[in-house]
Amino acid sequence: MDNPSFDLIVVGAGPAGLTAATEAARAGLKCLCLDKLAPGGVLINLGELHDFDEIFNGTQMASLMTDDAVVAGVEIGFGEVVKLSRNGAWTVETAEGERHTARAVVIATGLNKGRLGVPDEDRFEGRGLSHCAACDGPLYTGLPIVVAGADGWAVHEARELTGLAGAVTVVGAAPAGMPDGVTVIDGRIVGLEGTDGLQSVVVESDAGRRTLPASAVFVYVGQSPAAEFLPESLARDASGHIVIDTDGRTSVPTVFAAGDVRAGGRQRLADAIADGQRAAKAVVAALNTPT
């Protein structure tokens, strides 16, 4: 193998990626962790986190995890990765024209933002459609708000919004842990209405169609794995998530995956951290095994 710049490149600096990079660096590997925005990933969009004995908000957790990575020796880089290829070493190319090489790669890019899949959706983006309750919730204080989703993130965002909105309605099957005072409709949004920003949504359920007043919809459905840059040789499931074994290994040797981009991910912070730990152990074992 050519002389790569790093032992490991982690693509994505969310909780899974930062954990993988930190654990690998602590094991003695030279690591680069790349993200197109800022370290922390989805954490920086979250308010209070209830997964731990101590209460953190997402920004605090992102800062702690980033500090741990830097102390461990991880190099944090910025750039949108657009291509992964191999010619001896793995080469990661960014939209900014940078090229980095490594002996192994962990893909921890998470999910693209959600889509409702309804007409005129793009027209309401930023004018009623949002993907971050902690960021945009205060803009809709006292107004009716809808959360589209049926998983843990929908619960988290509904909890974040209950103290702000005039009314919170979750459209989707009700997951466990939904806060009191939230109305749940087991259905889906099929239309958006409004002339100057969002004013209402059309919801379809077993009871038929109805129109609900809504000044904002926080979208947690229709999320796709952020894996467009990966080679076709990497096995994926029907929805495009990366297929891994129990240790985070993909179908391509020395490429690993962790977090929500992988098949079977549950979009929970604790799971992302555990994924990162497993992937780091597998990377260390793979790179320390004689070929």
Backbone as CSV, one residue per row, in Angstrom:
resi,resn,N_x,N_y,N_z,CA_x,CA_y,CA_z,C_x,C_y,C_z
1,MET,0.844,-1.189,0.000,0.000,0.000,0.000,0.880,1.239,0.000
2,ASP,0.453,2.270,-0.796,1.178,3.528,-0.809,1.213,4.116,0.591
3,ASN,2.039,5.145,0.772,2.135,5.774,2.081,0.997,6.773,2.271
4,PRO,-0.094,6.380,2.930,-1.220,7.290,3.101,-0.924,8.321,4.176
5,SER,-1.679,9.410,4.147,-1.493,10.471,5.129,-2.011,10.076,6.504
6,PHE,-3.010,9.188,6.529,-3.648,8.810,7.784,-3.841,7.294,7.838
7,ASP,-3.933,6.774,9.054,-4.365,5.385,9.213,-5.854,5.270,8.940
8,LEU,-6.612,6.257,9.410,-8.071,6.198,9.322,-8.636,7.572,8.997
9,ILE,-9.555,7.596,8.043,-10.371,8.783,7.807,-11.809,8.436,8.175
10,VAL,-12.402,9.237,9.021,-13.815,9.105,9.359,-14.567,10.201,8.620
11,VAL,-15.539,9.805,7.808,-16.344,10.769,7.055,-17.634,10.999,7.832
12,GLY,-17.759,12.183,8.402,-18.905,12.514,9.235,-18.481,12.695,10.676
13,ALA,-18.741,13.890,11.218,-18.313,14.196,12.582,-19.505,14.349,13.519
14,GLY,-20.508,13.485,13.327,-21.591,13.386,14.293,-21.168,12.497,15.448
15,PRO,-22.108,12.094,16.296,-21.730,11.290,17.463,-21.069,9.964,17.107
16,ALA,-21.536,9.291,16.061,-20.903,8.025,15.662,-19.504,8.256,15.131
17,GLY,-19.359,9.258,14.264,-18.052,9.528,13.673,-17.035,10.027,14.678
18,LEU,-17.431,10.949,15.531,-16.500,11.453,16.543,-16.070,10.347,17.493
19,THR,-17.012,9.480,17.868,-16.666,8.368,18.753,-15.683,7.423,18.088
20,ALA,-15.949,7.062,16.829,-15.049,6.155,16.114,-13.651,6.746,16.005
21,ALA,-13.566,8.025,15.643,-12.265,8.664,15.492,-11.531,8.743,16.826
22,THR,-12.246,9.100,17.888,-11.625,9.235,19.206,-11.079,7.906,19.696
23,GLU,-11.890,6.853,19.598,-11.458,5.543,20.086,-10.283,5.012,19.260
24,ALA,-10.311,5.234,17.950,-9.199,4.773,17.112,-7.922,5.546,17.429
25,ALA,-8.051,6.860,17.652,-6.875,7.662,17.999,-6.298,7.239,19.343
26,ARG,-7.154,6.934,20.293,-6.683,6.468,21.594,-5.938,5.144,21.478
27,ALA,-6.280,4.374,20.446,-5.590,3.100,20.215,-4.302,3.281,19.424
28,GLY,-3.957,4.530,19.101,-2.678,4.793,18.446,-2.743,5.064,16.957
29,LEU,-3.941,5.132,16.385,-4.053,5.388,14.951,-4.056,6.885,14.667
30,LYS,-3.474,7.258,13.539,-3.508,8.638,13.087,-4.823,8.860,12.341
31,CYS,-5.672,9.759,12.860,-7.048,9.854,12.365,-7.383,11.266,11.892
32,LEU,-8.145,11.320,10.808,-8.764,12.541,10.321,-10.273,12.336,10.352
33,CYS,-11.004,13.293,10.923,-12.464,13.246,10.938,-12.976,14.437,10.140
34,LEU,-13.667,14.149,9.033,-14.122,15.180,8.101,-15.623,15.406,8.228
35,ASP,-16.039,16.660,8.153,-17.465,16.973,8.108,-17.668,18.186,7.210
36,LYS,-18.802,18.207,6.510,-19.029,19.315,5.583,-19.455,20.590,6.298
37,LEU,-19.916,20.474,7.547,-20.342,21.652,8.285,-19.480,21.847,9.523
38,ALA,-19.984,21.391,10.667,-19.252,21.562,11.920,-19.293,20.256,12.686
39,PRO,-18.303,19.981,13.542,-18.351,18.768,14.335,-19.577,18.754,15.239
40,GLY,-20.133,17.569,15.383,-21.328,17.410,16.197,-22.493,16.865,15.411
41,GLY,-22.519,17.118,14.110,-23.587,16.584,13.279,-24.949,17.025,13.773
42,VAL,-25.879,16.080,13.865,-27.244,16.383,14.270,-27.320,16.910,15.692
43,LEU,-26.293,16.648,16.496,-26.313,17.109,17.892,-26.482,18.618,17.996
44,ILE,-25.875,19.358,17.084,-25.917,20.811,17.210,-27.320,21.361,16.975
45,ASN,-28.230,20.531,16.468,-29.612,20.958,16.247,-30.552,20.525,17.359
46,LEU,-30.009,19.900,18.402,-30.867,19.345,19.446,-30.811,20.176,20.715
47,GLY,-31.950,20.240,21.393,-32.009,20.879,22.699,-31.585,19.898,23.767
48,GLU,-32.375,19.757,24.825,-31.995,18.885,25.934,-31.935,17.427,25.487
49,LEU,-30.905,16.718,25.957,-30.732,15.298,25.693,-31.096,14.533,26.957
50,HIS,-31.954,13.542,26.821,-32.449,12.821,27.992,-31.910,11.390,28.040
51,ASP,-30.847,11.126,27.275,-30.291,9.774,27.218,-29.313,9.499,28.360
52,PHE,-28.969,10.530,29.128,-27.893,10.391,30.096,-28.358,10.837,31.476
53,ASP,-27.602,10.414,32.508,-27.941,10.784,33.879,-27.898,12.303,34.052
54,GLU,-26.877,12.938,33.472,-26.808,14.384,33.486,-27.521,14.925,32.247
55,ILE,-28.167,16.057,32.415,-28.874,16.651,31.285,-27.938,17.587,30.534
56,PHE,-27.712,17.280,29.263,-26.947,18.133,28.368,-27.889,18.648,27.296
57,ASN,-27.497,19.731,26.651,-28.149,20.018,25.382,-27.223,19.561,24.265
58,GLY,-27.752,19.553,23.051,-26.989,18.991,21.949,-25.687,19.709,21.679
59,THR,-25.706,21.041,21.780,-24.492,21.803,21.530,-23.407,21.493,22.548
60,GLN,-23.798,21.368,23.821,-22.825,21.015,24.861,-22.232,19.637,24.609
61,MET,-23.083,18.684,24.230,-22.608,17.324,23.970,-21.655,17.316,22.778
62,ALA,-22.000,18.054,21.730,-21.124,18.138,20.558,-19.763,18.715,20.937
63,SER,-19.764,19.749,21.777,-18.511,20.371,22.202,-17.662,19.407,23.017
64,LEU,-18.298,18.673,23.934,-17.566,17.702,24.752,-16.947,16.609,23.888
65,MET,-17.724,16.085,22.935,-17.228,15.006,22.093,-16.110,15.496,21.172
66,THR,-16.236,16.712,20.679,-15.191,17.273,19.824,-13.911,17.491,20.622
67,ASP,-14.046,18.026,21.829,-12.870,18.226,22.686,-12.176,16.899,22.973
68,ASP,-12.965,15.855,23.259,-12.380,14.532,23.514,-11.597,14.044,22.302
69,ALA,-12.161,14.252,21.114,-11.486,13.813,19.890,-10.160,14.543,19.696
70,VAL,-10.171,15.856,19.885,-8.950,16.642,19.695,-7.881,16.245,20.714
71,VAL,-8.298,16.060,21.964,-7.347,15.638,23.003,-6.748,14.274,22.663
72,ALA,-7.548,13.392,22.073,-7.055,12.065,21.700,-6.097,12.108,20.517
73,GLY,-6.063,13.242,19.814,-5.154,13.372,18.678,-5.823,13.368,17.325
74,VAL,-7.151,13.410,17.294,-7.873,13.420,16.023,-7.719,14.785,15.358
75,GLU,-7.440,14.775,14.061,-7.443,16.005,13.277,-8.845,16.226,12.730
76,ILE,-9.439,17.375,13.022,-10.775,17.700,12.538,-10.638,18.510,11.255
77,GLY,-11.296,18.042,10.204,-11.249,18.745,8.928,-12.635,19.087,8.434
78,PHE,-12.713,20.018,7.485,-13.991,20.463,6.954,-13.993,20.325,5.443
79,GLY,-15.081,19.835,4.918,-15.212,19.649,3.484,-16.287,18.631,3.185
80,GLU,-17.008,18.844,2.095,-18.048,17.910,1.669,-17.418,16.820,0.809
81,VAL,-17.447,15.597,1.296,-16.842,14.487,0.565,-17.717,14.130,-0.630
82,VAL,-17.106,14.073,-1.807,-17.851,13.798,-3.030,-17.411,12.500,-3.702
83,LYS,-16.283,11.928,-3.250,-15.827,10.693,-3.896,-14.922,9.920,-2.957
84,LEU,-15.117,8.595,-2.969,-14.240,7.667,-2.259,-13.736,6.654,-3.264
85,SER,-12.426,6.539,-3.387,-11.852,5.611,-4.362,-10.611,4.962,-3.771
86,ARG,-10.145,3.919,-4.447,-8.977,3.199,-3.917,-7.977,2.894,-5.024
87,ASN,-6.756,3.251,-4.751,-5.637,2.869,-5.595,-4.464,2.596,-4.661
88,GLY,-4.505,1.436,-4.047,-3.589,1.137,-2.953,-4.213,1.630,-1.661
89,ALA,-4.030,2.899,-1.336,-4.700,3.516,-0.197,-6.069,4.050,-0.633
90,TRP,-6.923,4.277,0.349,-8.206,4.932,0.079,-7.973,6.423,-0.099
91,THR,-8.638,6.992,-1.099,-8.573,8.428,-1.333,-9.956,9.028,-1.147
92,VAL,-10.024,10.047,-0.299,-11.254,10.790,-0.056,-11.104,12.153,-0.700
93,GLU,-12.028,12.493,-1.614,-11.982,13.775,-2.308,-13.149,14.643,-1.857
94,THR,-12.898,15.942,-1.682,-13.941,16.867,-1.252,-14.341,17.804,-2.381
95,ALA,-15.500,18.421,-2.203,-15.987,19.378,-3.197,-15.065,20.578,-3.311
96,GLU,-14.294,20.825,-2.267,-13.363,21.952,-2.271,-12.044,21.629,-2.965
97,GLY,-11.908,20.395,-3.471,-10.720,20.009,-4.220,-9.614,19.377,-3.400
98,GLU,-9.881,19.099,-2.134,-8.868,18.456,-1.305,-8.903,16.941,-1.483
99,ARG,-7.748,16.315,-1.317,-7.636,14.854,-1.394,-6.881,14.367,-0.155
100,HIS,-7.449,13.377,0.512,-6.827,12.793,1.693,-6.754,11.284,1.498
101,THR,-5.681,10.673,1.990,-5.518,9.231,1.834,-5.406,8.559,3.190
102,ALA,-5.864,7.294,3.234,-5.844,6.552,4.494,-5.860,5.060,4.221
103,ARG,-5.454,4.300,5.234,-5.483,2.834,5.145,-6.895,2.286,5.317
104,ALA,-7.747,3.011,6.039,-9.111,2.559,6.294,-10.030,3.765,6.367
105,VAL,-11.334,3.517,6.186,-12.338,4.587,6.198,-13.545,4.125,6.999
106,VAL,-14.065,5.022,7.827,-15.356,4.808,8.489,-16.344,5.807,7.910
107,ILE,-17.474,5.308,7.430,-18.536,6.167,6.901,-19.544,6.395,8.028
108,ALA,-19.694,7.648,8.436,-20.621,7.993,9.514,-21.352,9.287,9.150
109,THR,-21.885,9.308,7.948,-22.448,10.536,7.385,-23.901,10.770,7.751
110,GLY,-24.551,9.805,8.402,-25.919,10.018,8.849,-26.913,10.062,7.715
111,LEU,-27.926,10.900,7.888,-29.046,10.960,6.958,-29.176,12.342,6.340
112,ASN,-29.644,12.357,5.087,-30.057,13.620,4.493,-31.349,14.088,5.155
113,LYS,-31.619,15.368,5.080,-32.827,15.889,5.720,-34.077,15.267,5.126
114,GLY,-35.131,15.217,5.938,-36.352,14.523,5.550,-37.123,15.224,4.448
115,ARG,-37.943,14.435,3.766,-38.812,14.941,2.709,-40.207,14.377,2.920
116,LEU,-41.208,15.218,2.755,-42.596,14.768,2.830,-43.045,14.111,1.535
117,GLY,-42.461,14.530,0.412,-42.850,13.978,-0.879,-44.200,14.482,-1.354
118,VAL,-44.494,15.775,-1.100,-45.780,16.355,-1.492,-45.544,17.469,-2.501
119,PRO,-46.577,17.844,-3.260,-46.410,18.934,-4.236,-46.020,20.250,-3.560
120,ASP,-45.232,21.023,-4.246,-44.810,22.360,-3.797,-43.986,22.333,-2.516
121,GLU,-43.403,21.197,-2.181,-42.660,21.113,-0.919,-41.507,22.106,-0.883
122,ASP,-40.782,22.237,-1.971,-39.627,23.128,-1.983,-40.031,24.591,-1.766
123,ARG,-41.227,24.937,-2.172,-41.691,26.326,-2.020,-41.835,26.723,-0.550
124,PHE,-42.074,25.730,0.310,-42.280,26.015,1.731,-41.016,25.792,2.565
125,GLU,-39.931,25.339,1.919,-38.690,25.141,2.658,-38.201,26.482,3.196
126,GLY,-38.014,26.558,4.518,-37.617,27.801,5.142,-38.748,28.790,5.321
127,ARG,-39.944,28.429,4.876,-41.126,29.288,5.030,-42.246,28.482,5.704
128,GLY,-41.840,27.645,6.644,-42.796,26.791,7.352,-42.310,25.365,7.481
129,LEU,-41.471,24.923,6.559,-40.865,23.598,6.677,-39.510,23.735,7.371
130,SER,-39.288,22.922,8.403,-38.044,22.988,9.166,-37.597,21.580,9.509
131,HIS,-36.334,21.477,9.957,-35.753,20.194,10.339,-35.022,20.306,11.677
132,CYS,-35.314,21.356,12.428,-34.596,21.597,13.685,-35.478,22.380,14.641
133,ALA,-36.040,21.680,15.633,-36.920,22.343,16.592,-36.170,23.330,17.461
134,ALA,-34.949,22.959,17.899,-34.181,23.857,18.754,-33.817,25.143,18.019
135,CYS,-33.587,25.040,16.689,-33.202,26.215,15.907,-34.402,27.115,15.614
136,ASP,-35.478,26.506,15.120,-36.577,27.289,14.557,-37.831,27.327,15.419
137,GLY,-37.914,26.466,16.431,-39.107,26.446,17.264,-39.514,27.796,17.817
138,PRO,-38.567,28.611,18.341,-38.945,29.910,18.897,-39.612,30.848,17.891
139,LEU,-39.415,30.609,16.593,-40.061,31.450,15.585,-41.569,31.250,15.567
140,TYR,-42.034,30.148,16.139,-43.449,29.798,16.064,-44.094,29.730,17.447
141,THR,-43.588,30.518,18.363,-44.129,30.548,19.719,-45.614,30.905,19.698
142,GLY,-46.414,30.062,20.358,-47.851,30.300,20.449,-48.649,29.890,19.237
143,LEU,-47.997,29.351,18.221,-48.676,28.995,16.971,-48.815,27.473,16.850
144,PRO,-49.741,26.998,16.012,-49.899,25.549,15.822,-48.750,24.965,15.013
145,ILE,-48.210,23.859,15.494,-47.049,23.228,14.882,-47.334,21.746,14.681
146,VAL,-46.820,21.202,13.580,-46.939,19.778,13.285,-45.546,19.163,13.206
147,VAL,-45.391,17.986,13.785,-44.168,17.199,13.638,-44.521,15.975,12.803
148,ALA,-43.816,15.770,11.712,-44.044,14.608,10.849,-42.999,13.554,11.164
149,GLY,-43.430,12.423,11.711,-42.477,11.371,12.047,-43.046,10.397,13.042
150,ALA,-42.387,9.233,13.154,-42.894,8.183,14.039,-41.759,7.459,14.745
151,ASP,-40.692,8.197,15.071,-39.565,7.543,15.737,-39.090,8.403,16.890
152,GLY,-37.942,8.045,17.441,-37.427,8.748,18.601,-37.147,10.212,18.352
153,TRP,-36.698,10.558,17.132,-36.442,11.972,16.842,-37.734,12.763,16.878
154,ALA,-38.830,12.192,16.401,-40.115,12.892,16.447,-40.524,13.160,17.888
155,VAL,-40.303,12.192,18.773,-40.607,12.376,20.190,-39.757,13.502,20.765
156,HIS,-38.472,13.478,20.448,-37.565,14.503,20.957,-38.000,15.887,20.509
157,GLU,-38.335,16.031,19.238,-38.720,17.338,18.721,-40.064,17.778,19.288
158,ALA,-41.004,16.848,19.466,-42.284,17.197,20.074,-42.077,17.702,21.497
159,ARG,-41.186,17.043,22.232,-40.877,17.488,23.600,-40.266,18.888,23.585
160,GLU,-39.411,19.135,22.608,-38.763,20.443,22.499,-39.771,21.549,22.223
161,LEU,-40.833,21.213,21.504,-41.775,22.224,21.035,-42.957,22.458,21.965
162,THR,-43.224,21.520,22.878,-44.436,21.638,23.695,-44.449,22.900,24.550
163,GLY,-43.317,23.381,24.956,-43.284,24.587,25.769,-43.371,25.872,24.972
164,LEU,-43.351,25.739,23.647,-43.335,26.917,22.790,-44.623,27.092,22.002
165,ALA,-45.054,26.016,21.380,-46.151,26.103,20.420,-47.500,26.260,21.114
166,GLY,-48.437,26.841,20.383,-49.801,26.882,20.884,-50.431,25.504,20.907
167,ALA,-50.057,24.664,19.944,-50.521,23.273,19.895,-49.508,22.484,19.087
168,VAL,-49.240,21.245,19.522,-48.322,20.372,18.807,-49.074,19.115,18.401
169,THR,-49.016,18.799,17.117,-49.619,17.580,16.583,-48.530,16.765,15.905
170,VAL,-48.423,15.493,16.251,-47.505,14.576,15.586,-48.301,13.757,14.585
171,VAL,-47.893,13.791,13.330,-48.531,12.987,12.282,-47.631,11.805,11.999
172,GLY,-48.101,10.624,12.374,-47.332,9.392,12.258,-47.698,8.480,13.402
173,ALA,-47.364,7.211,13.289,-47.666,6.274,14.365,-46.998,6.735,15.651
174,ALA,-47.717,6.669,16.759,-47.220,7.211,18.023,-46.149,6.307,18.621
175,PRO,-44.908,6.783,18.724,-43.870,6.002,19.401,-43.975,6.187,20.906
176,ALA,-43.261,5.364,21.647,-43.262,5.470,23.100,-42.589,6.767,23.532
177,GLY,-43.041,7.292,24.677,-42.387,8.454,25.250,-42.926,9.782,24.783
178,MET,-44.062,9.797,24.084,-44.614,11.057,23.607,-45.042,11.912,24.792
179,PRO,-44.653,13.171,24.830,-45.006,14.020,25.980,-46.495,14.287,26.081
180,ASP,-46.958,14.587,27.281,-48.364,14.917,27.497,-48.733,16.178,26.725
181,GLY,-49.987,16.226,26.304,-50.477,17.409,25.624,-50.259,17.421,24.135
182,VAL,-49.600,16.386,23.606,-49.351,16.303,22.168,-50.423,15.429,21.522
183,THR,-51.044,15.933,20.481,-52.024,15.156,19.723,-51.300,14.305,18.680
184,VAL,-51.675,13.042,18.576,-51.050,12.139,17.609,-52.095,11.673,16.606
185,ILE,-51.793,11.820,15.345,-52.646,11.324,14.268,-51.861,10.272,13.496
186,ASP,-52.375,9.060,13.468,-51.715,7.980,12.738,-52.065,8.118,11.258
187,GLY,-51.249,8.879,10.571,-51.500,9.133,9.158,-50.282,9.750,8.521
188,ARG,-50.497,10.501,7.434,-49.384,11.141,6.743,-49.847,12.454,6.138
189,ILE,-48.899,13.360,5.985,-49.181,14.647,5.364,-49.157,14.482,3.849
190,VAL,-50.234,14.930,3.194,-50.326,14.773,1.736,-50.406,16.115,1.020
191,GLY,-50.457,17.215,1.775,-50.517,18.515,1.134,-50.119,19.627,2.076
192,LEU,-49.578,20.700,1.500,-49.205,21.909,2.230,-49.958,23.077,1.619
193,GLU,-50.460,23.977,2.476,-51.265,25.091,1.994,-50.795,26.392,2.616
194,GLY,-50.854,27.455,1.850,-50.483,28.774,2.345,-50.028,29.658,1.209
195,THR,-50.347,30.933,1.296,-49.968,31.870,0.253,-48.698,32.642,0.606
196,ASP,-48.540,33.000,1.872,-47.349,33.703,2.331,-46.747,32.912,3.486
197,GLY,-46.128,31.790,3.144,-45.672,30.861,4.168,-46.743,29.826,4.469
198,LEU,-46.382,28.836,5.248,-47.281,27.733,5.549,-48.411,28.190,6.469
199,GLN,-49.631,27.738,6.143,-50.792,28.059,6.958,-51.540,26.812,7.436
200,SER,-51.490,25.740,6.646,-52.191,24.512,7.024,-51.604,23.326,6.286
201,VAL,-51.923,22.134,6.784,-51.495,20.893,6.141,-52.710,20.004,5.927
202,VAL,-52.643,19.196,4.885,-53.674,18.197,4.626,-53.144,16.842,5.085
203,VAL,-53.891,16.198,5.964,-53.476,14.927,6.553,-54.431,13.832,6.110
204,GLU,-53.849,12.711,5.693,-54.643,11.540,5.297,-54.447,10.439,6.327
205,SER,-55.562,9.883,6.818,-55.521,8.782,7.776,-56.674,7.844,7.478
206,ASP,-56.846,6.823,8.326,-57.951,5.882,8.127,-59.304,6.588,8.208
207,ALA,-59.352,7.713,8.897,-60.594,8.477,9.030,-60.862,9.372,7.824
208,GLY,-59.958,9.363,6.844,-60.119,10.197,5.667,-59.145,11.354,5.671
209,ARG,-59.459,12.398,4.937,-58.597,13.573,4.842,-59.156,14.707,5.691
210,ARG,-58.250,15.446,6.294,-58.640,16.633,7.051,-57.548,17.683,6.904
211,THR,-57.935,18.911,7.115,-56.993,20.025,7.056,-56.749,20.543,8.464
212,LEU,-55.477,20.669,8.820,-55.096,21.146,10.144,-54.377,22.487,10.022
213,PRO,-54.686,23.442,10.875,-53.887,24.668,10.879,-52.465,24.353,11.303
214,ALA,-51.484,24.910,10.625,-50.070,24.661,10.949,-49.232,25.805,10.411
215,SER,-48.524,26.464,11.316,-47.591,27.506,10.888,-46.226,26.930,10.553
216,ALA,-45.977,25.678,11.006,-44.698,25.026,10.721,-44.875,23.522,10.760
217,VAL,-44.091,22.837,9.946,-43.982,21.383,9.989,-42.507,21.041,10.164
218,PHE,-42.200,20.275,11.199,-40.842,19.788,11.438,-40.778,18.359,10.901
219,VAL,-39.949,18.165,9.887,-40.010,16.950,9.056,-38.991,15.919,9.511
220,TYR,-39.496,14.758,9.930,-38.634,13.631,10.315,-39.106,12.354,9.645
221,VAL,-39.540,12.480,8.404,-39.856,11.337,7.553,-39.120,11.527,6.237
222,GLY,-39.023,10.458,5.461,-38.409,10.569,4.147,-36.933,10.867,4.169
223,GLN,-36.254,10.515,5.273,-34.810,10.754,5.345,-34.062,9.651,4.598
224,SER,-33.083,10.027,3.828,-32.303,9.061,3.056,-30.861,9.056,3.547
225,PRO,-30.181,7.903,3.449,-28.774,7.858,3.885,-27.896,8.771,3.044
226,ALA,-27.036,9.507,3.702,-26.127,10.427,3.007,-24.922,9.636,2.507
227,ALA,-25.124,8.919,1.424,-24.100,7.988,0.941,-23.935,8.056,-0.573
228,GLU,-24.277,9.202,-1.152,-24.247,9.324,-2.608,-22.845,9.211,-3.190
229,PHE,-21.833,9.506,-2.403,-20.457,9.552,-2.898,-19.767,8.193,-2.887
230,LEU,-20.426,7.178,-2.352,-19.764,5.888,-2.156,-19.752,5.053,-3.434
231,PRO,-18.753,4.190,-3.593,-18.707,3.339,-4.787,-19.837,2.329,-4.798
232,GLU,-20.262,1.944,-5.985,-21.373,1.005,-6.132,-21.037,-0.369,-5.563
233,SER,-19.764,-0.677,-5.412,-19.364,-1.989,-4.894,-19.719,-2.169,-3.425
234,LEU,-20.059,-1.099,-2.742,-20.408,-1.177,-1.332,-21.861,-1.629,-1.207
235,ALA,-22.089,-2.762,-0.536,-23.434,-3.334,-0.443,-24.351,-2.429,0.373
236,ARG,-25.585,-2.268,-0.123,-26.589,-1.464,0.564,-27.924,-2.200,0.535
237,ASP,-28.811,-1.795,1.439,-30.130,-2.412,1.437,-31.036,-1.667,0.463
238,ALA,-32.318,-2.047,0.436,-33.240,-1.486,-0.546,-33.428,0.020,-0.397
239,SER,-33.211,0.549,0.810,-33.387,1.983,1.033,-32.082,2.760,0.903
240,GLY,-30.997,2.077,0.540,-29.724,2.743,0.323,-28.818,2.814,1.527
241,HIS,-29.234,2.229,2.669,-28.373,2.205,3.847,-27.255,1.176,3.659
242,ILE,-26.108,1.458,4.249,-24.938,0.591,4.095,-25.124,-0.670,4.931
243,VAL,-24.916,-1.801,4.320,-25.026,-3.088,5.010,-23.709,-3.367,5.731
244,ILE,-23.806,-3.709,7.027,-22.603,-4.013,7.818,-22.808,-5.315,8.567
245,ASP,-21.689,-5.862,9.080,-21.801,-7.008,9.981,-21.883,-6.487,11.420
246,THR,-21.830,-7.367,12.379,-22.022,-6.964,13.774,-20.893,-6.086,14.306
247,ASP,-19.763,-6.033,13.600,-18.639,-5.203,14.022,-18.508,-3.911,13.226
248,GLY,-19.456,-3.665,12.329,-19.399,-2.441,11.533,-18.657,-2.564,10.234
249,ARG,-18.228,-3.780,9.865,-17.518,-3.969,8.597,-18.516,-3.999,7.438
250,THR,-18.170,-3.336,6.351,-19.002,-3.348,5.158,-18.560,-4.489,4.246
251,SER,-19.148,-4.533,3.056,-18.785,-5.570,2.089,-17.421,-5.330,1.464
252,VAL,-16.845,-4.155,1.677,-15.530,-3.808,1.115,-14.501,-3.789,2.241
253,PRO,-13.434,-4.561,2.137,-12.423,-4.587,3.198,-11.881,-3.195,3.519
254,THR,-11.680,-2.945,4.800,-11.149,-1.698,5.369,-12.074,-0.493,5.180
255,VAL,-13.326,-0.756,4.829,-14.351,0.292,4.883,-15.390,-0.140,5.910
256,PHE,-15.714,0.751,6.824,-16.621,0.467,7.933,-17.707,1.532,7.948
257,ALA,-18.803,1.256,8.648,-19.889,2.233,8.730,-20.464,2.230,10.138
258,ALA,-20.957,3.395,10.543,-21.517,3.545,11.884,-22.576,4.634,11.880
259,GLY,-23.549,4.484,12.761,-24.582,5.507,12.904,-25.746,5.308,11.957
260,ASP,-26.487,6.381,11.708,-27.746,6.289,10.971,-27.583,5.938,9.501
261,VAL,-26.379,6.076,8.948,-26.178,5.740,7.537,-26.200,4.234,7.312
262,ARG,-26.043,3.473,8.364,-25.989,2.016,8.208,-27.388,1.406,8.246
263,ALA,-27.506,0.218,7.671,-28.771,-0.509,7.733,-29.074,-0.898,9.174
264,GLY,-30.308,-0.726,9.573,-30.718,-1.114,10.918,-30.484,-0.069,11.985
265,GLY,-29.984,1.112,11.617,-29.774,2.171,12.597,-31.095,2.636,13.182
266,ARG,-31.087,3.006,14.474,-32.331,3.357,15.159,-32.436,4.844,15.493
267,GLN,-31.531,5.658,14.990,-31.572,7.100,15.203,-31.636,7.456,16.685
268,ARG,-30.825,6.794,17.485,-30.700,7.108,18.899,-29.245,7.429,19.210
269,LEU,-29.042,8.431,20.049,-27.688,8.874,20.359,-26.849,7.756,20.963
270,ALA,-27.418,7.026,21.911,-26.662,5.944,22.552,-26.250,4.885,21.540
271,ASP,-27.120,4.600,20.575,-26.786,3.611,19.543,-25.661,4.122,18.639
272,ALA,-25.700,5.419,18.307,-24.648,5.987,17.461,-23.291,5.904,18.139
273,ILE,-23.250,6.205,19.434,-21.994,6.127,20.176,-21.489,4.691,20.224
274,ALA,-22.397,3.746,20.501,-22.002,2.334,20.542,-21.503,1.866,19.180
275,ASP,-22.147,2.330,18.113,-21.704,2.002,16.755,-20.281,2.487,16.512
276,GLY,-20.020,3.727,16.911,-18.683,4.281,16.726,-17.624,3.497,17.473
277,GLN,-17.956,3.064,18.683,-17.011,2.266,19.474,-16.725,0.934,18.793
278,ARG,-17.772,0.268,18.302,-17.583,-1.026,17.629,-16.758,-0.871,16.355
279,ALA,-17.067,0.158,15.580,-16.337,0.363,14.326,-14.856,0.634,14.602
280,ALA,-14.568,1.422,15.630,-13.165,1.718,15.954,-12.407,0.451,16.323
281,LYS,-13.028,-0.391,17.120,-12.381,-1.650,17.500,-12.109,-2.514,16.267
282,ALA,-13.078,-2.554,15.354,-12.899,-3.362,14.146,-11.794,-2.790,13.259
283,VAL,-11.713,-1.455,13.175,-10.649,-0.829,12.393,-9.287,-1.168,12.981
284,VAL,-9.139,-1.011,14.283,-7.867,-1.302,14.938,-7.467,-2.759,14.699
285,ALA,-8.437,-3.658,14.834,-8.141,-5.083,14.622,-7.724,-5.339,13.182
286,ALA,-8.414,-4.714,12.230,-8.113,-4.940,10.812,-6.731,-4.408,10.448
287,LEU,-6.382,-3.231,10.947,-5.109,-2.607,10.563,-3.935,-3.242,11.281
288,ASN,-4.205,-3.885,12.396,-3.133,-4.547,13.142,-2.977,-6.017,12.776
289,THR,-3.838,-6.511,11.860,-3.752,-7.907,11.429,-2.799,-8.013,10.247
290,PRO,-1.772,-8.838,10.326,-0.836,-8.971,9.194,-1.563,-9.448,7.949
291,THR,-1.198,-8.888,6.805,-1.811,-9.298,5.549,-0.915,-10.294,4.811
